[in-house]
Amino acid sequence: MHRSIRNKRLFAALTGLALLSASVTALAVYIGQEIMTPEFARAEYRPMSLVIIPPHAAVSKDAMFSSKQLIEQGGDVEDATAEACKNILSKLGYDVRILTVEEVNADPDLQVMVRDVNKRFNEDFLQKITGLTKKQLQDVRERRYTMGDEAQTLADRLGTDAIIVSRIQIAAASGGASVFSLGTSGEAEMHVGVIAGDNGDLEAVFTGAQIGFSAKKLEKNPSKTMAKVFGSVLKDYPKPDELVKVKKSWPQTTNREVPDTELSDEAVLSNMEAMFEQPEKDATPALDEVLPAE
């Protein structure tokens, strides 16, 4: 009799925790930040054609007191992330395409180019930021981060105005872990970078973090989950002609520089042919140049 009552009370307590967990998870806490250069904000430079290179995802599942890497699920998350970003940016009016893993793997040169851009983004930006401090926000606005020649080479190869890179790190909560942490154990951190194709500068970064991330929802429907997550991350991505107010604390201009592009072999040949086709100038001096002035 006492055991039955105790069990009922325990069940009621766990049920209450589960309901509270569901309530907290439904109201998952999301924190986002967008950082842009003044030229990007004012639409003085707003790339219209975008190529999303394969995203990088790191997914782990919290199994009460242990965690294991879900490599196979990471691939699903990466595909869903690329599709979510494409759908969001396309609806805003941009020309967007996804560079698939299959396309990259089929071309050794493309593999090297994509690897180099990812390496520069990781080393020159992600590894240098610590929660996006005020100084780091200003550094983005002042073009202190660039992927340089690597990004220019890849953009030229893909024929795009800008390259979109995306990163997502997930520590998804299992059902039991979610209950005992009141629905706050699942976490996700996201970064989306816009890299200019003509000079390799990091033009804009959209970043976000979410507390209360369900492994069950992720496993059941990764596409829907990522669409919701990146809908929050990219909610402030401006439309092609939309002007974003540049605050006084921002640099008013960065004197955006574009390196001189080398002429292709075809352009060089075309210029040489044009020179040969020009009529030769008559070298015979004019009469008034020969006779002395009286």
ROBANU-15231 format. One record per residue (C-alpha): chain; residue in three letters; x, y, z. Coordinates in nm, 3 decimals. Example, Ala and Ser with C-alpha at 12.3 -4.5 7.8 and 13.67 -1.06 7.14 Angstrom:
BEGIN
+--------+---------+---------+---------+---------+
: cadena : residuo :       x :       y :       z :
+--------+---------+---------+---------+---------+
:      A :     ALA :   1.230 :  -0.450 :   0.780 :
:      A :     SER :   1.367 :  -0.106 :   0.714 :
+--------+---------+---------+---------+---------+
This chain:
BEGIN
+--------+---------+---------+---------+---------+
: cadena : residuo :       x :       y :       z :
+--------+---------+---------+---------+---------+
:      A :     MET :   0.000 :   0.000 :   0.000 :
:      A :     HIS :   0.274 :   0.247 :   0.094 :
:      A :     ARG :   0.479 :   0.141 :  -0.209 :
:      A :     SER :   0.182 :   0.199 :  -0.438 :
:      A :     ILE :   0.125 :   0.550 :  -0.300 :
:      A :     ARG :   0.495 :   0.627 :  -0.323 :
:      A :     ASN :   0.508 :   0.504 :  -0.684 :
:      A :     LYS :   0.203 :   0.714 :  -0.772 :
:      A :     ARG :   0.367 :   1.020 :  -0.620 :
:      A :     LEU :   0.689 :   0.951 :  -0.808 :
:      A :     PHE :   0.496 :   0.905 :  -1.129 :
:      A :     ALA :   0.311 :   1.232 :  -1.071 :
:      A :     ALA :   0.638 :   1.414 :  -1.003 :
:      A :     LEU :   0.800 :   1.278 :  -1.318 :
:      A :     THR :   0.489 :   1.364 :  -1.519 :
:      A :     GLY :   0.506 :   1.719 :  -1.388 :
:      A :     LEU :   0.871 :   1.742 :  -1.484 :
:      A :     ALA :   0.794 :   1.605 :  -1.829 :
:      A :     LEU :   0.519 :   1.863 :  -1.882 :
:      A :     LEU :   0.747 :   2.141 :  -1.759 :
:      A :     SER :   1.021 :   2.013 :  -1.987 :
:      A :     ALA :   0.785 :   2.017 :  -2.284 :
:      A :     SER :   0.681 :   2.371 :  -2.197 :
:      A :     VAL :   1.041 :   2.493 :  -2.170 :
:      A :     THR :   1.144 :   2.310 :  -2.488 :
:      A :     ALA :   0.851 :   2.459 :  -2.678 :
:      A :     LEU :   0.975 :   2.801 :  -2.570 :
:      A :     ALA :   1.337 :   2.722 :  -2.658 :
:      A :     VAL :   1.565 :   3.015 :  -2.587 :
:      A :     TYR :   1.721 :   3.155 :  -2.905 :
:      A :     ILE :   1.992 :   3.421 :  -2.918 :
:      A :     GLY :   2.097 :   3.562 :  -3.253 :
:      A :     GLN :   2.329 :   3.826 :  -3.395 :
:      A :     GLU :   2.389 :   3.963 :  -3.744 :
:      A :     ILE :   2.709 :   4.148 :  -3.835 :
:      A :     MET :   2.757 :   4.326 :  -4.169 :
:      A :     THR :   3.002 :   4.558 :  -4.337 :
:      A :     PRO :   2.854 :   4.904 :  -4.404 :
:      A :     GLU :   2.861 :   4.842 :  -4.781 :
:      A :     PHE :   2.666 :   4.519 :  -4.740 :
:      A :     ALA :   2.417 :   4.687 :  -4.507 :
:      A :     ARG :   2.354 :   4.980 :  -4.742 :
:      A :     ALA :   2.326 :   4.749 :  -5.045 :
:      A :     GLU :   2.626 :   4.924 :  -5.200 :
:      A :     TYR :   2.766 :   4.573 :  -5.230 :
:      A :     ARG :   2.499 :   4.307 :  -5.196 :
:      A :     PRO :   2.594 :   3.991 :  -5.389 :
:      A :     MET :   2.297 :   3.852 :  -5.585 :
:      A :     SER :   2.426 :   3.511 :  -5.696 :
:      A :     LEU :   2.519 :   3.283 :  -5.408 :
:      A :     VAL :   2.665 :   2.934 :  -5.392 :
:      A :     ILE :   2.628 :   2.734 :  -5.071 :
:      A :     ILE :   2.930 :   2.509 :  -5.030 :
:      A :     PRO :   2.882 :   2.188 :  -4.825 :
:      A :     PRO :   2.807 :   2.282 :  -4.461 :
:      A :     HIS :   2.999 :   2.136 :  -4.169 :
:      A :     ALA :   2.797 :   1.983 :  -3.886 :
:      A :     ALA :   2.911 :   1.830 :  -3.558 :
:      A :     VAL :   2.632 :   1.638 :  -3.385 :
:      A :     SER :   2.642 :   1.465 :  -3.047 :
:      A :     LYS :   2.357 :   1.312 :  -2.852 :
:      A :     ASP :   2.329 :   1.354 :  -2.476 :
:      A :     ALA :   2.240 :   1.010 :  -2.337 :
:      A :     MET :   2.182 :   1.106 :  -1.973 :
:      A :     PHE :   2.544 :   1.118 :  -1.849 :
:      A :     SER :   2.734 :   1.018 :  -2.165 :
:      A :     SER :   2.770 :   1.152 :  -2.517 :
:      A :     LYS :   2.862 :   0.992 :  -2.849 :
:      A :     GLN :   2.928 :   1.138 :  -3.189 :
:      A :     LEU :   2.653 :   1.075 :  -3.444 :
:      A :     ILE :   2.853 :   1.076 :  -3.765 :
:      A :     GLU :   2.579 :   0.933 :  -3.983 :
:      A :     GLN :   2.329 :   1.188 :  -3.854 :
:      A :     GLY :   2.571 :   1.469 :  -3.920 :
:      A :     GLY :   2.537 :   1.406 :  -4.294 :
:      A :     ASP :   2.159 :   1.443 :  -4.274 :
:      A :     VAL :   2.197 :   1.765 :  -4.078 :
:      A :     GLU :   2.443 :   1.905 :  -4.334 :
:      A :     ASP :   2.207 :   1.829 :  -4.624 :
:      A :     ALA :   1.912 :   1.978 :  -4.434 :
:      A :     THR :   2.116 :   2.287 :  -4.344 :
:      A :     ALA :   2.213 :   2.355 :  -4.706 :
:      A :     GLU :   1.854 :   2.308 :  -4.822 :
:      A :     ALA :   1.718 :   2.533 :  -4.546 :
:      A :     CYS :   1.964 :   2.813 :  -4.630 :
:      A :     LYS :   1.885 :   2.783 :  -5.002 :
:      A :     ASN :   1.508 :   2.803 :  -4.947 :
:      A :     ILE :   1.534 :   3.104 :  -4.716 :
:      A :     LEU :   1.769 :   3.304 :  -4.940 :
:      A :     SER :   1.579 :   3.211 :  -5.257 :
:      A :     LYS :   1.253 :   3.339 :  -5.109 :
:      A :     LEU :   1.425 :   3.670 :  -5.035 :
:      A :     GLY :   1.502 :   3.708 :  -5.405 :
:      A :     TYR :   1.858 :   3.580 :  -5.445 :
:      A :     ASP :   1.990 :   3.342 :  -5.709 :
:      A :     VAL :   2.107 :   3.050 :  -5.495 :
:      A :     ARG :   2.244 :   2.707 :  -5.569 :
:      A :     ILE :   2.392 :   2.430 :  -5.357 :
:      A :     LEU :   2.733 :   2.287 :  -5.435 :
:      A :     THR :   2.681 :   1.922 :  -5.344 :
:      A :     VAL :   2.930 :   1.688 :  -5.184 :
:      A :     GLU :   2.905 :   1.468 :  -5.493 :
:      A :     GLU :   3.008 :   1.757 :  -5.718 :
:      A :     VAL :   3.307 :   1.836 :  -5.498 :
:      A :     ASN :   3.421 :   1.475 :  -5.472 :
:      A :     ALA :   3.402 :   1.431 :  -5.851 :
:      A :     ASP :   3.657 :   1.709 :  -5.912 :
:      A :     PRO :   3.998 :   1.695 :  -5.737 :
:      A :     ASP :   4.071 :   2.062 :  -5.811 :
:      A :     LEU :   3.736 :   2.165 :  -5.665 :
:      A :     GLN :   3.809 :   1.954 :  -5.357 :
:      A :     VAL :   4.126 :   2.155 :  -5.294 :
:      A :     MET :   3.949 :   2.490 :  -5.348 :
:      A :     VAL :   3.663 :   2.409 :  -5.111 :
:      A :     ARG :   3.903 :   2.271 :  -4.852 :
:      A :     ASP :   4.115 :   2.586 :  -4.866 :
:      A :     VAL :   3.816 :   2.820 :  -4.820 :
:      A :     ASN :   3.685 :   2.613 :  -4.528 :
:      A :     LYS :   4.030 :   2.615 :  -4.370 :
:      A :     ARG :   4.061 :   2.993 :  -4.401 :
:      A :     PHE :   3.711 :   3.046 :  -4.257 :
:      A :     ASN :   3.788 :   2.817 :  -3.963 :
:      A :     GLU :   4.135 :   2.954 :  -3.887 :
:      A :     ASP :   4.091 :   3.322 :  -3.973 :
:      A :     PHE :   3.745 :   3.369 :  -3.821 :
:      A :     LEU :   3.590 :   3.090 :  -3.614 :
:      A :     GLN :   3.901 :   3.013 :  -3.412 :
:      A :     LYS :   3.954 :   3.382 :  -3.335 :
:      A :     ILE :   3.609 :   3.466 :  -3.203 :
:      A :     THR :   3.504 :   3.416 :  -2.843 :
:      A :     GLY :   3.133 :   3.482 :  -2.819 :
:      A :     LEU :   3.150 :   3.772 :  -3.065 :
:      A :     THR :   3.272 :   4.050 :  -2.839 :
:      A :     LYS :   3.217 :   4.416 :  -2.922 :
:      A :     LYS :   3.566 :   4.437 :  -3.072 :
:      A :     GLN :   3.510 :   4.130 :  -3.289 :
:      A :     LEU :   3.181 :   4.271 :  -3.415 :
:      A :     GLN :   3.367 :   4.586 :  -3.515 :
:      A :     ASP :   3.642 :   4.379 :  -3.677 :
:      A :     VAL :   3.387 :   4.220 :  -3.913 :
:      A :     ARG :   3.245 :   4.561 :  -3.999 :
:      A :     GLU :   3.596 :   4.692 :  -4.069 :
:      A :     ARG :   3.685 :   4.394 :  -4.293 :
:      A :     ARG :   3.949 :   4.247 :  -4.064 :
:      A :     TYR :   3.848 :   3.895 :  -4.170 :
:      A :     THR :   3.915 :   3.777 :  -4.523 :
:      A :     MET :   3.943 :   3.446 :  -4.703 :
:      A :     GLY :   4.156 :   3.614 :  -4.970 :
:      A :     ASP :   4.279 :   3.442 :  -5.284 :
:      A :     GLU :   4.127 :   3.108 :  -5.184 :
:      A :     ALA :   3.775 :   3.251 :  -5.193 :
:      A :     GLN :   3.838 :   3.445 :  -5.514 :
:      A :     THR :   3.964 :   3.133 :  -5.690 :
:      A :     LEU :   3.665 :   2.925 :  -5.580 :
:      A :     ALA :   3.411 :   3.198 :  -5.666 :
:      A :     ASP :   3.565 :   3.239 :  -6.011 :
:      A :     ARG :   3.547 :   2.864 :  -6.066 :
:      A :     LEU :   3.182 :   2.853 :  -5.957 :
:      A :     GLY :   3.085 :   3.172 :  -6.140 :
:      A :     THR :   2.924 :   3.330 :  -5.833 :
:      A :     ASP :   2.917 :   3.669 :  -5.661 :
:      A :     ALA :   2.957 :   3.521 :  -5.315 :
:      A :     ILE :   3.018 :   3.197 :  -5.128 :
:      A :     ILE :   2.799 :   3.092 :  -4.836 :
:      A :     VAL :   2.967 :   2.889 :  -4.563 :
:      A :     SER :   2.773 :   2.742 :  -4.272 :
:      A :     ARG :   2.863 :   2.567 :  -3.948 :
:      A :     ILE :   2.640 :   2.400 :  -3.693 :
:      A :     GLN :   2.734 :   2.230 :  -3.369 :
:      A :     ILE :   2.460 :   2.036 :  -3.191 :
:      A :     ALA :   2.446 :   1.867 :  -2.852 :
:      A :     ALA :   2.098 :   1.718 :  -2.880 :
:      A :     ALA :   1.913 :   1.605 :  -2.567 :
:      A :     SER :   1.759 :   1.261 :  -2.532 :
:      A :     GLY :   1.414 :   1.236 :  -2.376 :
:      A :     GLY :   1.538 :   1.137 :  -2.031 :
:      A :     ALA :   1.812 :   1.397 :  -2.024 :
:      A :     SER :   1.564 :   1.662 :  -2.133 :
:      A :     VAL :   1.331 :   1.580 :  -1.842 :
:      A :     PHE :   1.601 :   1.594 :  -1.575 :
:      A :     SER :   1.744 :   1.919 :  -1.714 :
:      A :     LEU :   1.399 :   2.080 :  -1.743 :
:      A :     GLY :   1.423 :   2.086 :  -2.120 :
:      A :     THR :   1.738 :   2.296 :  -2.141 :
:      A :     SER :   2.008 :   2.034 :  -2.205 :
:      A :     GLY :   1.993 :   2.035 :  -2.586 :
:      A :     GLU :   2.203 :   2.307 :  -2.746 :
:      A :     ALA :   2.282 :   2.423 :  -3.098 :
:      A :     GLU :   2.527 :   2.686 :  -3.222 :
:      A :     MET :   2.516 :   2.813 :  -3.581 :
:      A :     HIS :   2.724 :   3.041 :  -3.806 :
:      A :     VAL :   2.648 :   3.148 :  -4.164 :
:      A :     GLY :   2.914 :   3.353 :  -4.343 :
:      A :     VAL :   2.886 :   3.550 :  -4.667 :
:      A :     ILE :   3.223 :   3.568 :  -4.845 :
:      A :     ALA :   3.262 :   3.813 :  -5.133 :
:      A :     GLY :   3.380 :   3.647 :  -5.452 :
:      A :     ASP :   3.566 :   3.946 :  -5.593 :
:      A :     ASN :   3.798 :   4.014 :  -5.299 :
:      A :     GLY :   3.746 :   3.730 :  -5.048 :
:      A :     ASP :   3.623 :   3.956 :  -4.765 :
:      A :     LEU :   3.381 :   3.832 :  -4.503 :
:      A :     GLU :   3.090 :   4.066 :  -4.587 :
:      A :     ALA :   2.841 :   3.942 :  -4.329 :
:      A :     VAL :   2.798 :   3.683 :  -4.055 :
:      A :     PHE :   2.469 :   3.555 :  -3.917 :
:      A :     THR :   2.507 :   3.360 :  -3.598 :
:      A :     GLY :   2.276 :   3.206 :  -3.341 :
:      A :     ALA :   2.254 :   2.977 :  -3.040 :
:      A :     GLN :   1.955 :   2.780 :  -2.919 :
:      A :     ILE :   1.900 :   2.615 :  -2.581 :
:      A :     GLY :   1.642 :   2.340 :  -2.573 :
:      A :     PHE :   1.722 :   2.123 :  -2.874 :
:      A :     SER :   1.545 :   1.788 :  -2.904 :
:      A :     ALA :   1.725 :   1.483 :  -3.042 :
:      A :     LYS :   1.388 :   1.322 :  -3.112 :
:      A :     LYS :   1.275 :   1.604 :  -3.340 :
:      A :     LEU :   1.612 :   1.611 :  -3.513 :
:      A :     GLU :   1.606 :   1.237 :  -3.581 :
:      A :     LYS :   1.241 :   1.236 :  -3.686 :
:      A :     ASN :   1.257 :   1.525 :  -3.933 :
:      A :     PRO :   1.599 :   1.691 :  -3.980 :
:      A :     SER :   1.475 :   1.903 :  -4.273 :
:      A :     LYS :   1.192 :   2.058 :  -4.073 :
:      A :     THR :   1.412 :   2.109 :  -3.768 :
:      A :     MET :   1.692 :   2.278 :  -3.963 :
:      A :     ALA :   1.442 :   2.492 :  -4.156 :
:      A :     LYS :   1.312 :   2.625 :  -3.825 :
:      A :     VAL :   1.656 :   2.677 :  -3.676 :
:      A :     PHE :   1.803 :   2.859 :  -3.974 :
:      A :     GLY :   1.483 :   3.053 :  -4.019 :
:      A :     SER :   1.582 :   3.213 :  -3.690 :
:      A :     VAL :   1.948 :   3.250 :  -3.783 :
:      A :     LEU :   1.875 :   3.420 :  -4.117 :
:      A :     LYS :   1.565 :   3.613 :  -4.015 :
:      A :     ASP :   1.752 :   3.945 :  -4.050 :
:      A :     TYR :   1.917 :   3.868 :  -4.385 :
:      A :     PRO :   1.813 :   4.169 :  -4.596 :
:      A :     LYS :   1.635 :   4.151 :  -4.931 :
:      A :     PRO :   1.842 :   4.252 :  -5.237 :
:      A :     ASP :   1.726 :   4.616 :  -5.230 :
:      A :     GLU :   1.664 :   4.645 :  -4.855 :
:      A :     LEU :   1.870 :   4.906 :  -4.672 :
:      A :     VAL :   1.992 :   4.830 :  -4.322 :
:      A :     LYS :   2.058 :   5.129 :  -4.098 :
:      A :     VAL :   2.425 :   5.181 :  -4.026 :
:      A :     LYS :   2.458 :   5.302 :  -3.668 :
:      A :     LYS :   2.697 :   5.574 :  -3.559 :
:      A :     SER :   2.914 :   5.319 :  -3.380 :
:      A :     TRP :   2.976 :   5.141 :  -3.711 :
:      A :     PRO :   3.243 :   5.254 :  -3.954 :
:      A :     GLN :   3.058 :   5.465 :  -4.211 :
:      A :     THR :   3.262 :   5.319 :  -4.494 :
:      A :     THR :   3.551 :   5.076 :  -4.528 :
:      A :     ASN :   3.673 :   5.190 :  -4.871 :
:      A :     ARG :   3.601 :   4.849 :  -5.010 :
:      A :     GLU :   3.891 :   4.737 :  -5.228 :
:      A :     VAL :   3.879 :   4.489 :  -5.514 :
:      A :     PRO :   4.211 :   4.347 :  -5.640 :
:      A :     ASP :   4.296 :   4.388 :  -6.006 :
:      A :     THR :   4.191 :   4.074 :  -6.188 :
:      A :     GLU :   4.435 :   3.913 :  -6.426 :
:      A :     LEU :   4.325 :   3.890 :  -6.786 :
:      A :     SER :   4.243 :   3.543 :  -6.910 :
:      A :     ASP :   4.437 :   3.393 :  -7.201 :
:      A :     GLU :   4.139 :   3.457 :  -7.428 :
:      A :     ALA :   4.127 :   3.824 :  -7.326 :
:      A :     VAL :   4.501 :   3.865 :  -7.388 :
:      A :     LEU :   4.473 :   3.713 :  -7.737 :
:      A :     SER :   4.172 :   3.929 :  -7.813 :
:      A :     ASN :   4.362 :   4.244 :  -7.716 :
:      A :     MET :   4.663 :   4.143 :  -7.929 :
:      A :     GLU :   4.440 :   4.075 :  -8.229 :
:      A :     ALA :   4.277 :   4.414 :  -8.185 :
:      A :     MET :   4.619 :   4.581 :  -8.186 :
:      A :     PHE :   4.724 :   4.408 :  -8.510 :
:      A :     GLU :   4.395 :   4.495 :  -8.677 :
:      A :     GLN :   4.437 :   4.868 :  -8.610 :
:      A :     PRO :   4.550 :   5.057 :  -8.927 :
:      A :     GLU :   4.910 :   5.169 :  -8.915 :
:      A :     LYS :   4.960 :   5.540 :  -8.870 :
:      A :     ASP :   5.112 :   5.714 :  -9.173 :
:      A :     ALA :   5.469 :   5.795 :  -9.077 :
:      A :     THR :   5.511 :   6.057 :  -9.360 :
:      A :     PRO :   5.542 :   6.401 :  -9.201 :
:      A :     ALA :   5.290 :   6.664 :  -9.292 :
:      A :     LEU :   5.395 :   6.939 :  -9.535 :
:      A :     ASP :   5.388 :   7.208 :  -9.269 :
:      A :     GLU :   5.616 :   6.995 :  -9.052 :
:      A :     VAL :   5.880 :   6.970 :  -9.332 :
:      A :     LEU :   5.889 :   7.328 :  -9.460 :
:      A :     PRO :   6.032 :   7.588 :  -9.223 :
:      A :     ALA :   5.801 :   7.860 :  -9.115 :
:      A :     GLU :   5.853 :   8.187 :  -9.299 :
+--------+---------+---------+---------+---------+
